[in-house]
Amino acid sequence: MPRILIIDDEENFQKMLRANFVARGYDVASASEGEEGLRLTQLNHPDLIMLDLKLPDISGWDVLDRLKENPELKDIPVIVMTASASKPRESMIQGQIVSFMTKPFGAGELMQQVIAALGE
C-alpha cells in the first residue's frame, strides 16, 4: 500500500486529501508545518509527498530543497500545491517535482497526478 505524506497547514484541505487517498487504499500521514513534514519524511519514507508552498514555519520551496539535498530522501516524488497563480521554479524543470497544482483542484485531477507520480 503506497504511503502519502501531506504537508499543508490548512486542516480542512488536509482532511479532504486524506479522505480521497484513504478511500483509494493509500496509507496517509500529514503535517501542518514544514519542519514536521521533514521529520515525518525521515521517519516514514513516504512513496509520495503532497507539498503546499505556504507553510507557517518555512516555505515549501525550503522543504523541497532540504528533501532533495538528502541522499536518502531525494528520490521521493513531490507534487507541489499552491493557492497562488505563481509559476513553478526551476525545480520542476530540474525534475525535483513531478507536478505543480494550483488550488483549488478537483479530485479527478488530483488522482490523475497521484497515480502518475506513483507509477500505478
N, C-alpha and C positions, 0 to 999 in steps of 0.2 A: 504494500500500500504506500503510494508516494506521500512524502511529508512536505507540507507547505507552511512557510512562515510568513505571516502578515506583519509588516511593520508600518503602522498607521496610527496616528493619535486620535482619530475620530472613532469613538466607541461604536456608534450606530453603523458606520461603514464597515468596521471590523466584523460586527455581528452579521451583516449581510453577506460579506465574503465568506465568513466561516460557514454559514448556513448552506451556501451554494456548494462549497467544497465538501463538507461533511455529507451532504445529500448524494454526492457522487463517489463517496467512499474514500476520500482523502483524509489523512491524519493532519490536523491543523493546530498550529500554535500561533500566538500573537504577542506583539509587543507594542506599547504605546510610545516608546522613545527609542532613539537610535542606539544608545549605549546598551539598553536592554535587548534590543534586536541583535546586536553584535554578540552579546553574551549567549543568547539562545542559539545563535547560529553555531558558535563554537561548541556548545554542549550537544546539540541535536543534529548537526549537519543535514539541514533540510534538502530536499530534492529541488525546491524552487522557493524563491523569495519574492514576495509582492511588497514593493518598497515605495512608500509615499515620500515625496521630496520635502514637504514642510513638516518638520518634527519639532517638538518643543526644546530639545536639548542640542542636537547637532543636525545639520542638514542631511537630507537623503543622499546628496552627492558625496558628503563626507563619509557616510556609511558605506556607500558604494566603493569609494577609493580605498577605505580600510579593508573591505572584503577582498578586493582584487589585489591588494598588497600581500595578503596572507596566502602562502602556497597551499595550505590545506583547504581554503575556502574559495579560492579564486575561480574555480570551475563551476560553482553553483550558479545556475541561470537566475537572472534577476529581471523581473518585469517592473518598470518604474511607473508609478501612478502620480498624477498631479491634477490639481484643480485649475491651475493656471494654463494659459494658452502658450506657454513658453515652448520653445523647440528643444529637442534633446541636445545635449552637449556632444562633444567629440566622443564621449564614452560609447554611444551607440555605434558610431562608425567604427570604433576600435573593437567592437564586439563584446564590450563589457556588460551591455544589457541586451536582452532578446526582444524586448518590446517596450514601447512608450505609449501609455494610455492616458487620455485626458478624461478626468471625471466630469460629469457622470458618464458611465458607460453601461451598456446592457449586459445581462447575464450571458447571452449568446456570444457576444463579442469577447467577454471575459473568458469563457470556457474555451473558445477557439484559440485564444492566445496561450492559455494554460496548457492545453493539450499539445499544441505545437512546441512549447518550451520543454515539456516533459518527454517529447518524442513518442507520444502514445498513438 
